[in-house]
Amino acid sequence: MNLKNKVVVVTGASGGIGRELVKKLKIEGAKIISVSRNNSDYNCDFNDQLKTKKIANQISEEHKNIDILINCAGIGIYKPLEDLTLEDWNRSMNICTTSSFLFMKNLLKNISNSDNSLILNIGSGAGAIPMAGRSAYCAAKFALRGITLSLAEEYKRIGKPKFCLITLGSTLTSFGPLSFEEKKLEMEKGKAYFTPEWVAEKLTEIIKDENREMEYVLYPGDYGFGEWEVPEPK
């Protein structure tokens, strides 16, 4: 797929992966509609379902033709069950899963206007591998994986839009309980992380591939699920 002049909505556009992906897609000539908590074309609190729906509808009204939707918004709340609050649970589900549902549902008619349309959701290894102390995050990412792959089957006969899930391993950002600096120290001691720049390059490659798979599993080397070159952080 040639991305020149393609209209691309990116949620979570100010986060580490979203920010680098926006940069890369702009280099490819795409027209970006960015959505995040602040400093974007549309500012959105993804924890607020009504406001998220309102922003999605506003984008739908103002941009009749959308080629690609990329849902990057997420939050990592890692707590044992006894410390997990209902607010923690709802934030995890709203930001990681429900916001993606609302954008997919409310932009569907716009995306369906494009003959070569794509909805790409950024999942996690936590959406495929149970992890102690991360039940809320795993539940949200398992749900995102379920809805994405189910919709891929649902729209397979129609042919558009295409749906694709990225099951992504640890990335060198401030996402989750560890800071960027703490993760960088771990990486220097041997723990494998992807860099956001590498992830953006890989995602762009997948987006451009019209024969793309329904799901891509990308894990750094210490997961033992594949060999991926992890560049040194800049």
N, C-alpha and C positions, 0 to 999 in steps of 0.2 A: 504494500500500500504506500503510495506516495503521500506524505503528510502535508505537502505544501497546500496552504489555504484550507486545510481541514479544521473544522470547528471542534475544539476539545474542551470539555468541562472537566476540571480537576478539583476534587474536594480534598481537604487537608493539604492545600497547596503551599502552606507556609512551613510545614514540617520538613524534616531532613530529606526524606525520600521525595515527597511531593515537590519541594522547592527545587531539587536537582532535576527532577523529571520535567518540570515546567521549563527550566533553562534549556534542557536538551530538545524538547519538542519545539520550542521557539526557534532554535537553530535549524531544525528540520523544516521550518516555514509554517508551522501550525498556528492557528489563531486560538489563543488560550482564553478561557473564561475561568478565572481562579476563584475558589471558594474556600475560606478558612475563618478562623476566629477573628483575625484582623489583618490589615494590610493586604487585602485582596480586592478583586472586582466586586465580590459580594461577601460581606462579613456575616458569619453564621455561627451560632452556638449549637453545635451538633447534639448537645445533651437535651435541648429543648425541642421536642417533637413538633409542636405547633409552629415554632419559628423556622425549623428546618423545612417543614412542608411549605411554609410561606415563601421562603427563598427559592426552593425548587420550582414552585409555581411562577414566581417572578421571572426566573430565568426562562422558563417555558414560554411565557408571554412575550419576552423581549428577544428571544432567539429561536425563530421558528424551525431552523434547520441546524441540527447538531449531529456531528459525525461520530464522535467518541465521548463516552463518559468514563472517567477513571476515578474510582472511589479509594482514596488514600487515607481518609480520616480514621483515626484510631486512638485508643488510650490503653495503657497497660497498668491495671490495678492488680498487684500481686499480694494477696493476703491469705492466711489460713482461714478456714470457715468460721472459727469462733470470733475472728476480728472483722469479718466481712459484713458491712452494713447493707441495708436495702438500697441506700443511696449509691453505694459503691456498685452494687449489682446493676441498678438502673442506668448509671452512667456508662458502665461497660457495654451493656446491650444497646443503649441509645447511640453512642458514638461509634462503636465498632460495627453494628449490624443494622439497627433501625434507620439510621441516617442513610445508609446505602440503599435500603429498601425504598425509602421515600424518594430519593433522587431517581432510582431506576423507574419506579412507578410513575412519577410525575413528569419525567422527561421522555418517557417511552414513545409517545406520539411524535415528538420532535426527532428523536433518533431514528425512528422508523421511516422518516422521510428520506434518509440517506440510503443509497443502494449498497454502500460498503461500510456498514455501521458496526460499532463494537462497544460493549460494556465490559470494562476490565476492573475487577475487584482485587485489592491487595489483601490477601489473607496472611496466614502465619503457620509456622510449624505447630503452634499451639492449637491450630484448628484440625490437626490430624494426630497429634501425639498428646496423650494425657500427661499433665505436669502437676506435681504436688505444689500446693501453695498458690496455684494460678487458676483456680476453678472458675472464677468469673470471666477471666480473660479467655480461657479455653472454651467455655460455653459460648461466648460471643463469637469467637472465631470458628468454632465448629458450626454454629448457625449460619455464619456468612458463607462458609464452604457449602453447606447444604443448599441454601437458596440459590447460590450461583450455579452450581452443577445441575440443580433441578431445572432452573430456567434455561440452561443450555440445552437440555433435553426437550423442554417445552417448546422452544423456538427453533429447534433443528429442522422441522418440516417446513416452516415458513422461510427460513434462511436468513432472516434479519430481525433484530440485530444478532450478532454473534456474542456469546458470553465467554469470558475467560477468567480463570482464577489463578492468582499467583500465590502459591504456598511458600512463603518466604522465611528463611532462617534469620539468625541474629545479624543485625546491621549496626554499624558504628554511628549511632545518633544518640540523642538524650532521651529517647523513648524508654519508658519503663522506670524501674526503681533506681537504676544506675545512671550517673551522669556521663556525658561524653568523655570527660577526663578519666573517670573510673574505668570505662570500657576500653579506652586507649591504653591504660596501664595493663589491663587484662590481656589485650592484644599483644602488647610487647612481651608478656610472659608466655605467649603461645596460644591463647584462646583465639579461635578463628571468628572473624567478623567480615561481612561484606562492607564495603564503603558505599555511601549513598550515590556517589558518582558511578560506581560499577553497576549498582542496581538500576539507575536511570538508563545507562547504556543498554543493559540487558532487556529492560522493559520496552525501550524504544525498538529494539530489534524484534521483539515478539509482536509488538503492535504492527509493525510494518510487514510482517509475514502473513500473507493472506491464507496460508495453509496451516495456521497456528493450531495448537492443540487446545483442548477444553481446559486443561490444568497444567501448570508448570510447577515442579517442585525444585526449589533452589535453596540448598543448605550449604553453609560453609563446611570445610573439611572435617571439623571435629564431631559433626553429627553422624558421619559414616554413611550418608545416604547418596553419595555421589562425589565426583571430583570436580570442583569448581575453583578456578584460579582467583584468589583473593588478593587484590593489590594492597600495597602498603598505604596507610592513611597519609593524607597530605597535611 
